[in-house]
Amino acid sequence: MTDNRLAGATSPYLLQHKDNPVAWRPWGPEALAEARAADKPILLSVGYAACHWCHVMAHESFEDPDVAAVMNRLFVNIKVDREERPDIDQIYMTALHALGQQGGWPLTMFLTSEGEPFWGGTYFPRTSRWGRPGFIEVLEAINHAYRMDRSRIETNRKALMSHLAAAHPQAAGALPPDLAVTAGLRLAGLYDTTHGGIRGAPKFPQACVSELVWRAALRSGSAEALDACVLTLERMSNGGIYDHVGGGLARYSVDERWLVPHFEKMLYDNAQYIAHLARALALADLSPPLTELFRIRLDETVGWLQREMMNGPAFAASLDADSEGEEGRFYVWTPDQVARVLDRDACLAFCQAYDISACGNFEGASIPNRLSPPRAGPGAGAAPYPAARAALLNARQNRVPPARDDKVLADWNGLTIAALAEAEYLFRLEGVSRESWRRLAIDAYGFVMDHMRDNEGRLAHAWCGGRLTRPGFASDLAAMMKAAVTLAETSWSMSEANRFLADALDLGRRLDRDFAHEGGGYYLASREANDIIIRPFSPMDEAVPNANGLAAEAFLRLSHLLGDDRLAETSEAILAGFAADIVGNVFGTASLLSALDTAENAVLAVLVTPLEGDRSECAMALRRAVARLADPAIIRLEVSDGHDFPASHPLHGKTARAGRPTLYLCRRGACSAPLTSAADVGPALAHFASRH
């Protein structure tokens, strides 16, 4: 019987491998000690539950007794879930990049018995093809080098460890004025003017880059840059990357048109998609067709979260790309399959509207999409034939569904909480009730804060089946800071907002205590982490904003909301500490550049109302006027008349004028004249900002 030790794992991904004939070990000191005792190198395999090529390599190699026998004889084999241990993934992915390889998952790294890398790759086929050697050949070659050419192994190890040790930012410095704008406009030039997104294929949503381009468009008045962001959202929302039957966005598109997705659905992609849809909807001059499209996609995507992604009151991590051993099988349709659900006329109309044909657009079947909708008629709207789609969704429930990774990740939940709060706020301003969305956000927030912290208030990274993965990461605290600040900014109750702000401040203090780097910024791993060869320290975004970008933005917003300049200094130290990295790679540090934009252009918009939660038309008009600026650098706060700020706060002594809701715009310690008319908000902000 194989000594596979994954049965007690928390991670659903590791549990997928518990019955492999490979003698897998979870990451930990026991596995490293075993490698030292046996004088064996370590084979480290890093993946995640929704990863298609991880499944391919598992089926081809890890489930094969012959391959497993070679692995067990020559290596100590360690399996890691990259979502549960992003620190391990980041360390060894950095090492792989240093070897000149592009990276991806599964990540297959070979380590010394001390956990130090000396060679690696990603997916290896069972037998040699596509110019890649077969996996057994690779295993035997690595073992031969380890036994017979240890000097070569040592040379590689030293070079990679030197690279890892040097993968820190250069000396701190000042950032050029208006860098966020110039960088954002430069990145806008990379966008595909026909299909949106960065030119070429594959196409990823690139949410951090789009955020920066959006900000640069607002600052510069560039219609082209703003159009690039809106076009990207529109094309994604109509493409096959979006699930037109069940809602939700897939991870990326393999083609330049957003037609054929990699079908896995990740929580973080959908969180950022929701946030960007909400921001676009806030634009005052958004066309009616796009307004309809984005509203519908918001409703559908949140509906998908509620239907398929809830784990108790919080959100699960992902849905797999595969079902029944085939990628996308759950999501594609043939005309015959549609005809089994709809009558003849409805079937013909639906298939025409959603590009479902006998020849198909994906391996003999069709991915529903609206990339080329009819120009007129009943099938021309943003989401035609709702009854047909509902019937197909109901029928689809009878298919074998993709596996779900149930773990609750604090950082991904933080992004989702913030996005839901923003989206609900936008609908609330338009008089459309989506109170359940705010309740979703607050309940998920409560779960993370109440069930994923220990008695000392330290946040865990993951929760699954009642078990926690500790310690948490800087990304967890920073994303939950973002969630707390956003819930405060979208609240109409100062007492409620104060509770969220107190939480954000506490999370920030813990970030400083457990993750701070002496040169500014934060390590990914806590100072309590004792099972890694180096603490990752990077400013680079991945599919989600970097922890340092999230933290820099959150500290800035807290500084304005609380009137505490020390918090702004913390943010400035983060930006200064990574200055050389930012200038050298504006694409990879887009979230830090967005924080820089907030630092340079932040405006605190405070609505003082006669009564808390004022829903008078005057109050609603002022709120809408601020929201329709669609400016991420505007920081919102509501207080009722009689609330007094400390003397050091720019809002000290500000009241509702003549008993009417009154808006104050404050920047760099000074506030505008009181505003009681929505028509005055835009001009006042433009005039006020031009003076600084």
C-alpha positions in Angstrom: 0.0 0.0 0.0 1.3 3.4 -1.0 2.3 5.7 1.9 0.2 8.7 0.6 -0.3 11.1 3.5 -2.8 13.6 2.0 -6.0 12.1 3.5 -5.8 14.4 6.5 -5.3 17.6 4.4 -7.5 20.6 4.6 -7.2 21.6 0.9 -9.7 20.1 -1.5 -6.9 20.1 -4.1 -4.7 17.9 -2.0 -7.6 15.6 -1.2 -8.0 15.1 -5.0 -4.6 13.4 -4.8 -5.1 11.3 -1.6 -5.7 8.1 -3.6 -2.8 8.5 -6.0 -0.2 5.7 -5.9 2.4 8.5 -5.4 3.6 8.7 -1.8 2.6 12.4 -1.5 3.4 14.4 1.6 2.0 17.7 2.5 4.5 20.6 2.9 6.1 20.7 6.3 9.2 19.9 8.4 8.4 16.2 8.4 8.7 15.9 4.6 12.0 17.9 4.6 13.4 15.8 7.4 12.5 12.6 5.5 14.4 13.9 2.4 17.4 14.7 4.5 17.4 11.3 6.2 17.0 9.5 2.9 19.4 11.8 1.0 16.8 12.2 -1.7 15.8 15.3 -3.7 12.3 16.7 -3.3 9.8 16.7 -6.2 7.5 19.6 -5.4 4.2 19.7 -7.3 2.1 22.9 -7.0 -1.4 23.3 -8.4 -4.9 24.2 -7.5 -8.3 22.5 -7.7 -9.7 24.2 -10.8 -6.5 23.8 -12.9 -7.1 21.9 -16.1 -3.5 21.0 -16.9 -3.0 19.9 -13.2 -5.7 17.4 -13.8 -4.1 16.3 -17.1 -0.8 15.6 -15.5 -2.5 13.9 -12.5 -4.4 11.5 -14.8 -1.4 10.9 -17.1 1.3 10.5 -14.4 0.3 10.7 -10.8 -2.4 8.0 -11.2 -0.1 5.8 -13.2 1.5 3.1 -11.0 4.6 2.9 -13.2 5.3 6.7 -13.0 4.4 6.7 -9.3 6.9 3.9 -8.7 9.7 6.0 -10.2 8.7 9.0 -8.2 8.5 7.1 -4.9 11.9 5.4 -5.5 13.8 8.5 -6.4 12.2 11.5 -4.6 10.3 12.6 -1.6 7.1 13.9 -3.2 5.4 17.0 -1.9 2.0 18.3 -3.1 1.0 22.0 -2.4 -2.2 23.9 -3.1 -1.0 27.3 -4.4 -4.2 28.9 -3.2 -3.7 27.6 0.3 0.1 28.4 0.3 0.7 31.3 -2.0 4.0 32.0 -0.3 5.4 28.6 -1.4 4.0 29.1 -4.9 5.5 32.6 -5.2 9.0 31.4 -4.0 9.3 28.5 -6.5 7.6 30.3 -9.3 10.1 33.1 -9.0 12.9 30.4 -9.1 11.3 28.9 -12.3 11.2 32.4 -13.9 14.9 32.7 -13.1 15.5 29.5 -15.1 14.1 31.4 -18.1 10.7 29.6 -18.1 7.4 31.3 -18.5 5.7 29.6 -15.6 2.2 28.3 -15.0 0.5 25.4 -13.3 1.1 22.6 -12.5 4.4 23.9 -11.2 7.0 21.1 -11.0 10.1 22.0 -9.1 13.0 19.9 -7.9 14.6 20.9 -4.6 17.4 19.8 -2.3 16.5 18.2 1.0 16.7 21.7 2.5 13.9 22.9 0.2 16.2 24.9 -2.0 15.4 24.8 -5.8 17.8 23.6 -8.4 15.6 22.9 -11.5 12.0 22.8 -12.6 9.2 23.2 -15.1 5.5 23.1 -15.4 3.5 20.4 -17.1 5.4 17.3 -18.3 3.6 14.8 -20.5 3.6 11.1 -19.6 5.5 10.3 -22.8 7.6 12.7 -24.8 5.6 15.0 -27.2 5.4 18.6 -28.4 9.1 18.8 -28.0 8.9 18.0 -24.3 10.6 15.0 -22.7 8.4 12.3 -21.0 8.0 12.7 -17.3 9.9 9.4 -16.4 12.8 10.6 -18.6 12.8 13.9 -16.6 12.7 12.1 -13.3 15.6 9.7 -14.2 17.7 12.6 -15.6 17.2 14.7 -12.5 18.1 11.8 -10.2 21.2 11.0 -12.3 22.4 14.6 -12.0 21.7 14.6 -8.3 23.7 11.4 -7.8 26.5 11.8 -10.3 26.9 15.6 -11.0 26.3 17.2 -7.6 28.5 20.1 -8.5 26.1 21.1 -11.3 23.2 20.8 -8.9 25.1 23.0 -6.4 25.8 25.6 -9.1 22.1 25.8 -10.0 21.1 25.9 -6.4 23.4 28.8 -5.5 22.3 30.8 -8.5 18.6 30.4 -7.8 19.0 31.1 -4.1 21.0 34.3 -5.0 18.2 35.3 -7.3 15.6 34.7 -4.6 17.6 36.7 -2.1 18.0 39.5 -4.5 14.3 39.6 -5.6 13.7 42.6 -3.4 13.1 46.2 -4.4 16.0 48.5 -5.0 16.7 51.5 -2.8 13.7 53.6 -2.0 13.1 56.8 -3.9 10.7 59.4 -5.1 8.3 58.6 -7.9 8.0 61.0 -10.9 5.0 63.4 -10.8 2.0 62.2 -12.6 3.5 58.7 -13.2 0.2 57.0 -12.6 -1.3 59.0 -15.5 1.5 58.6 -17.9 1.8 54.9 -17.1 -1.9 54.4 -17.5 -2.0 56.1 -20.8 0.9 54.1 -22.0 -0.8 50.9 -21.0 -4.0 52.0 -22.7 -2.0 52.0 -25.9 -1.6 48.2 -25.5 -5.4 47.7 -25.7 -7.2 46.0 -28.6 -9.4 48.6 -30.2 -11.7 46.0 -31.8 -12.1 43.4 -29.0 -10.9 45.2 -25.9 -8.3 43.8 -23.5 -4.6 43.7 -24.1 -3.9 42.9 -27.8 -3.3 39.3 -28.8 -4.2 36.0 -27.2 -4.7 34.6 -24.7 -6.8 37.4 -23.1 -7.0 37.8 -19.4 -9.3 40.4 -17.7 -6.2 42.2 -16.3 -8.4 44.0 -13.7 -5.5 45.8 -12.1 -4.3 47.3 -15.4 -7.9 48.3 -16.3 -8.2 50.1 -13.0 -5.1 52.2 -13.7 -6.1 52.9 -17.3 -9.5 54.1 -16.0 -7.9 56.5 -13.5 -5.5 57.8 -16.2 -8.5 58.4 -18.5 -10.2 60.5 -15.8 -7.1 62.5 -15.0 -6.2 63.2 -18.6 -9.6 63.5 -20.2 -8.6 60.7 -22.6 -11.8 59.4 -24.2 -9.8 56.7 -26.0 -8.5 55.3 -22.7 -11.9 55.3 -21.1 -13.4 53.7 -24.2 -10.8 51.0 -24.0 -12.0 50.0 -20.5 -15.6 50.2 -21.4 -15.1 48.2 -24.6 -13.2 45.5 -22.7 -16.1 45.1 -20.2 -18.6 45.0 -23.0 -16.7 42.4 -25.0 -16.1 40.2 -22.0 -19.8 40.6 -21.0 -20.9 39.4 -24.5 -18.1 36.8 -25.1 -17.9 33.1 -24.4 -15.8 33.9 -21.4 -19.0 34.9 -19.7 -21.5 32.1 -18.9 -24.7 33.3 -20.6 -26.8 30.5 -19.2 -25.7 30.6 -15.5 -23.8 33.8 -15.0 -20.2 34.4 -14.0 -16.9 35.0 -15.7 -14.3 32.3 -16.6 -10.6 32.8 -15.9 -9.4 33.8 -19.3 -10.0 33.4 -23.1 -7.6 31.4 -25.2 -8.4 33.6 -28.3 -8.3 37.3 -28.9 -12.1 37.6 -29.2 -13.1 36.4 -25.7 -14.9 33.5 -27.4 -13.3 30.3 -26.0 -12.6 30.4 -22.3 -10.5 28.4 -20.0 -13.7 27.3 -18.3 -12.7 27.4 -14.7 -14.5 30.1 -12.6 -12.5 31.9 -9.9 -14.0 33.9 -7.1 -11.4 36.7 -7.5 -12.1 37.2 -11.2 -15.8 37.6 -10.5 -15.2 39.9 -7.6 -13.2 42.3 -9.8 -15.6 41.9 -12.7 -18.5 43.0 -10.4 -16.5 46.0 -9.1 -15.6 47.1 -12.7 -19.2 46.7 -13.9 -20.4 48.8 -11.0 -17.9 51.6 -11.7 -18.8 51.7 -15.4 -22.5 51.9 -14.5 -21.7 55.0 -12.5 -20.6 56.9 -15.6 -23.1 59.7 -16.2 -23.0 59.4 -20.0 -22.9 55.6 -20.4 -25.2 54.7 -23.3 -28.5 53.0 -22.5 -27.6 49.7 -24.2 -24.4 49.4 -22.2 -26.3 50.4 -19.0 -28.8 47.6 -19.7 -26.0 45.1 -20.4 -23.9 45.9 -17.3 -26.9 45.9 -15.0 -28.0 42.5 -16.3 -24.5 41.1 -16.0 -24.3 42.4 -12.4 -27.6 40.7 -11.5 -26.6 37.5 -13.2 -23.1 37.3 -11.7 -24.3 38.0 -8.2 -27.0 35.5 -8.7 -24.4 32.9 -9.7 -22.5 33.7 -6.5 -25.6 33.1 -4.4 -26.6 29.9 -6.3 -23.3 28.2 -6.7 -20.5 29.7 -4.6 -21.8 30.1 -1.1 -20.1 28.1 1.7 -22.2 29.1 4.6 -22.2 32.9 4.7 -18.9 33.2 2.9 -17.7 32.4 -0.6 -16.0 29.3 -2.0 -12.8 29.7 -4.0 -13.5 28.2 -7.5 -15.3 25.9 -9.9 -13.3 23.5 -12.0 -12.9 23.7 -15.8 -13.6 20.0 -16.2 -16.5 17.7 -15.7 -16.7 14.0 -16.7 -13.0 14.3 -17.7 -13.6 17.0 -20.4 -12.9 20.7 -20.2 -16.1 22.8 -20.7 -18.5 19.9 -21.0 -20.8 21.4 -18.5 -21.1 24.7 -20.3 -21.4 23.9 -24.0 -24.4 23.1 -26.1 -25.4 21.6 -29.4 -28.7 22.4 -31.3 -30.0 19.0 -30.4 -29.4 19.5 -26.7 -31.2 22.8 -26.9 -34.1 21.2 -28.8 -34.6 18.7 -26.0 -35.4 21.6 -23.6 -37.1 24.2 -25.9 -39.8 24.0 -28.5 -38.9 24.3 -32.1 -39.4 28.1 -32.5 -37.7 28.9 -29.2 -34.8 26.6 -30.0 -34.2 28.2 -33.4 -34.4 31.7 -32.0 -32.1 30.9 -29.0 -29.5 29.2 -31.2 -29.4 32.1 -33.6 -29.1 34.6 -30.8 -26.4 32.7 -29.0 -24.3 31.3 -31.8 -25.2 27.7 -31.3 -24.8 25.7 -34.5 -24.4 22.2 -35.8 -20.7 22.8 -36.7 -20.1 24.5 -33.3 -17.5 26.9 -32.2 -15.6 24.7 -29.7 -14.7 21.1 -30.4 -18.0 20.2 -32.2 -20.2 22.0 -29.7 -21.0 25.6 -29.1 -20.2 28.1 -26.4 -23.1 30.5 -26.0 -22.0 34.0 -26.7 -23.3 37.4 -27.9 -20.3 38.6 -29.8 -22.3 39.0 -33.0 -25.9 39.5 -32.0 -28.6 40.2 -34.5 -29.0 43.9 -35.2 -32.8 44.0 -34.7 -35.7 42.0 -33.5 -36.4 40.2 -30.2 -32.9 38.7 -30.1 -31.1 42.0 -30.2 -31.1 42.9 -26.5 -28.4 42.4 -23.9 -29.9 39.2 -22.6 -32.7 38.0 -24.8 -35.0 35.1 -24.2 -34.9 35.0 -20.4 -37.4 32.2 -20.2 -35.3 30.0 -22.6 -32.1 30.7 -20.6 -33.9 29.8 -17.4 -35.1 26.5 -18.9 -31.6 25.7 -20.1 -30.1 26.5 -16.7 -32.7 24.2 -15.1 -31.8 21.5 -17.5 -28.1 22.0 -17.0 -28.5 21.2 -13.3 -29.0 17.6 -14.5 -25.5 17.5 -15.9 -22.5 16.3 -13.9 -21.2 19.6 -12.5 -17.6 20.7 -12.3 -16.0 20.2 -8.9 -16.1 23.1 -6.5 -13.2 24.1 -4.3 -15.0 24.9 -1.0 -12.2 26.6 0.9 -13.0 30.1 2.1 -10.0 32.4 1.4 -9.8 35.6 3.4 -8.2 37.6 0.7 -10.6 36.6 -2.1 -13.6 37.0 0.2 -12.3 40.5 1.0 -12.3 41.5 -2.7 -15.8 40.0 -3.1 -17.2 41.8 -0.1 -15.8 45.2 -1.3 -17.2 44.6 -4.8 -20.7 43.6 -3.6 -20.8 46.7 -1.3 -19.9 49.0 -4.2 -22.4 47.4 -6.5 -25.3 47.5 -4.0 -24.5 51.2 -3.2 -24.7 52.1 -6.9 -28.1 50.4 -7.3 -29.3 52.0 -4.0 -28.5 55.5 -5.4 -30.7 54.7 -8.4 -33.6 53.7 -6.2 -33.2 50.0 -7.1 -33.2 47.6 -4.1 -30.4 45.2 -3.9 -30.3 45.1 -0.1 -29.6 41.3 -0.2 -26.2 42.1 -1.8 -25.1 44.2 1.1 -26.4 41.6 3.4 -24.3 39.0 1.5 -21.2 41.3 1.9 -21.8 41.9 5.6 -22.4 38.3 6.4 -19.3 37.1 4.6 -17.3 39.9 6.3 -18.7 38.7 9.7 -17.7 35.1 8.9 -14.1 36.0 8.1 -13.7 38.3 11.1 -15.5 36.1 13.6 -14.5 32.6 12.5 -11.1 33.1 10.8 -9.4 35.0 13.6 -7.9 33.5 16.8 -8.3 34.7 20.3 -5.5 37.3 19.7 -7.1 38.6 16.6 -4.7 37.0 14.1 -6.3 36.3 10.8 -6.1 32.9 9.1 -5.7 32.5 5.3 -8.2 29.7 4.7 -11.2 27.9 6.2 -12.4 24.6 5.0 -14.7 22.2 6.7 -14.2 23.9 10.1 -10.4 23.8 9.8 -8.1 26.8 9.4 -4.9 27.3 7.5 -2.6 29.6 9.6 -0.9 32.0 9.7 -2.6 34.3 7.3 -0.8 36.4 4.6 -0.4 40.1 4.1 -2.9 39.7 1.2 -5.5 38.6 3.6 -5.2 41.6 6.0 -4.9 44.0 3.1 -7.9 42.7 1.2 -10.0 42.6 4.4 -8.9 46.2 5.1 -10.2 47.1 1.7 -13.5 45.3 2.5 -13.9 47.1 5.9 -13.1 50.5 4.3 -15.5 49.9 1.5 -18.3 48.9 3.8 -17.7 52.0 5.8 -17.7 54.3 2.7 -21.0 52.7 1.5 -22.8 53.0 4.8 -25.3 55.7 5.7 -24.8 55.1 9.4 -21.9 56.7 11.1 -22.0 54.2 14.0 -21.9 51.3 11.6 -19.1 53.0 9.5 -17.1 53.5 12.7 -17.1 49.8 13.5 -15.8 49.0 10.1 -13.1 51.7 10.3 -12.0 50.4 13.7 -11.6 46.9 12.2 -9.6 48.4 9.3 -7.3 50.2 11.6 -6.8 47.0 13.7 -6.0 45.0 10.5 -3.5 47.7 9.5 -1.8 47.6 12.9 -1.5 43.8 12.6 -0.1 44.1 9.1 2.6 46.5 10.5 3.3 44.2 13.4 3.6 40.8 11.6 4.5 41.6 8.0 6.4 44.9 7.8 9.7 45.1 5.8 12.3 47.4 7.2 12.5 49.4 4.0 8.7 50.0 3.6 6.0 47.6 2.4 5.1 44.2 3.5 6.4 40.6 3.2 3.7 38.2 1.9 4.4 35.8 4.7 4.0 36.5 8.4 7.0 36.8 10.7 5.6 33.6 12.3 6.2 31.6 9.1 9.0 29.1 9.9 8.7 26.5 7.1 9.8 28.5 4.0 13.3 29.2 2.8 12.7 32.9 2.3 9.8 35.4 3.0 8.5 36.5 -0.4 8.6 40.3 -0.8 7.3 41.6 -4.1 5.2 44.5 -5.4 3.9 42.6 -8.5 0.3 42.0 -9.1 -1.0 38.7 -10.3 -4.6 38.0 -11.2 -5.4 39.9 -8.0 -3.9 43.2 -6.7 -0.6 42.8 -4.8 -1.0 43.0 -1.0 1.2 46.1 -1.0 -1.0 47.9 -3.6 -4.1 47.0 -1.5 -2.5 48.2 1.7 -1.2 51.4 0.2 -4.7 52.3 -1.0 -6.4 51.2 2.2 -4.1 53.2 4.5 -4.6 56.3 2.3 -8.4 56.0 2.5 -8.2 55.4 6.3 -6.0 58.5 6.6 -8.6 60.7 5.0 -11.6 59.1 6.8 -10.0 59.3 10.2 -7.9 62.5 9.7 -4.7 60.7 10.7 -1.7 61.8 8.6 0.4 58.9 10.0 -1.6 56.5 8.0 -0.8 58.4 4.8 2.8 58.2 5.8 2.6 54.4 5.9 1.2 54.4 2.4 3.9 56.8 1.2 6.6 54.5 2.7 5.1 51.6 0.7 5.2 53.5 -2.6 8.7 54.9 -1.9 10.0 51.5 -0.9 9.0 50.0 -4.3 9.7 53.1 -6.4 12.4 51.5 -8.6 10.2 48.5 -9.2 7.2 50.7 -10.1 9.2 52.7 -12.6 10.7 49.6 -14.1 7.5 47.7 -14.5 4.3 49.7 -14.6 2.3 46.8 -16.0 3.2 44.5 -13.1 2.7 47.2 -10.4 -0.6 48.7 -11.6 -2.2 48.4 -8.2 0.6 50.4 -6.6 0.2 53.0 -9.3 -3.5 53.2 -8.6 -2.7 53.9 -5.0 -0.3 56.6 -6.1 -3.1 58.2 -8.1 -5.2 58.2 -4.9 -2.3 59.8 -3.0 -2.1 62.6 -5.6 -5.8 63.1 -6.3 -7.8 62.0 -3.3 -10.8 64.0 -2.4 -12.8 63.3 0.7 -16.5 63.8 -0.1 -18.5 64.0 3.2 -22.3 64.3 3.2 -23.7 65.9 6.3 -27.4 65.1 6.7 -30.0 66.4 9.2 -30.9 62.8 10.0 -28.9 59.6 9.7 -29.6 57.7 6.5 -31.4 60.7 4.9 -33.3 59.5 1.8 -34.6 62.9 0.8 -34.3 63.8 -2.9 -31.7 66.4 -2.0 -29.5 63.9 -0.2 -29.9 61.3 -3.0 -29.1 63.8 -5.7 -25.8 64.8 -3.9 -24.8 61.1 -3.5 -25.6 60.4 -7.2 -23.6 63.5 -8.3 -20.5 62.2 -6.5 -21.0 58.6 -7.7 -21.4 59.6 -11.3 -17.9 61.1 -11.3 -16.9 57.3 -11.3 -13.6 58.4 -9.7 -11.9 55.7 -7.5 -9.8 58.5 -5.8 -13.0 60.0 -4.2 -13.4 58.8 -0.6 -16.9 58.9 0.7 -18.2 59.4 4.2 -21.6 60.2 5.7 -22.4 61.8 9.0 -25.5 63.2 10.6 -25.7 66.8 11.8 -24.2 67.2 15.2 -21.4 64.7 14.7 -18.1 66.5 15.4 -14.7 65.5 14.2 -11.5 66.2 16.1 -10.0 69.7 15.7 -7.3 68.2 13.5 -9.7 66.9 11.0 -10.6 69.1 8.0 -14.3 68.5 8.7 -14.2 69.8 12.2 -17.2 72.1 12.7 -18.9 71.3 9.4 -22.7 71.2 9.6 -25.8 70.7 7.4 -26.6 74.2 6.2 -30.1 75.4 6.8 -31.2 71.9 7.8 -30.5 70.6 4.3 -28.1 67.8 3.3 -24.8 69.4 2.7 -21.7 68.1 0.8 -18.1 69.1 1.6 -15.2 68.2 -0.7 -11.9 68.2 1.2 -8.4 67.8 -0.2 -5.0 68.2 1.5 -6.4 69.7 4.6 -8.8 72.2 3.0 -12.5 71.9 2.2 -14.7 73.5 -0.4 -17.6 75.7 0.3 -20.7 73.8 1.4 -22.7 72.4 -1.5 -26.4 71.8 -1.3 -27.1 71.5 -5.1 -26.1 68.4 -7.1 -25.5 70.6 -10.1 -22.6 72.3 -8.3 -20.7 69.1 -7.4 -18.8 68.5 -10.7 -17.8 72.1 -11.3 -16.8 72.6 -7.6 -14.7 69.5 -7.7 -13.0 70.6 -10.9 -12.3 74.1 -9.5 -11.2 72.8 -6.1 -8.9 70.2 -7.6 -7.3 72.7 -10.0 -6.1 74.8 -7.1 -3.8 72.0 -5.7 
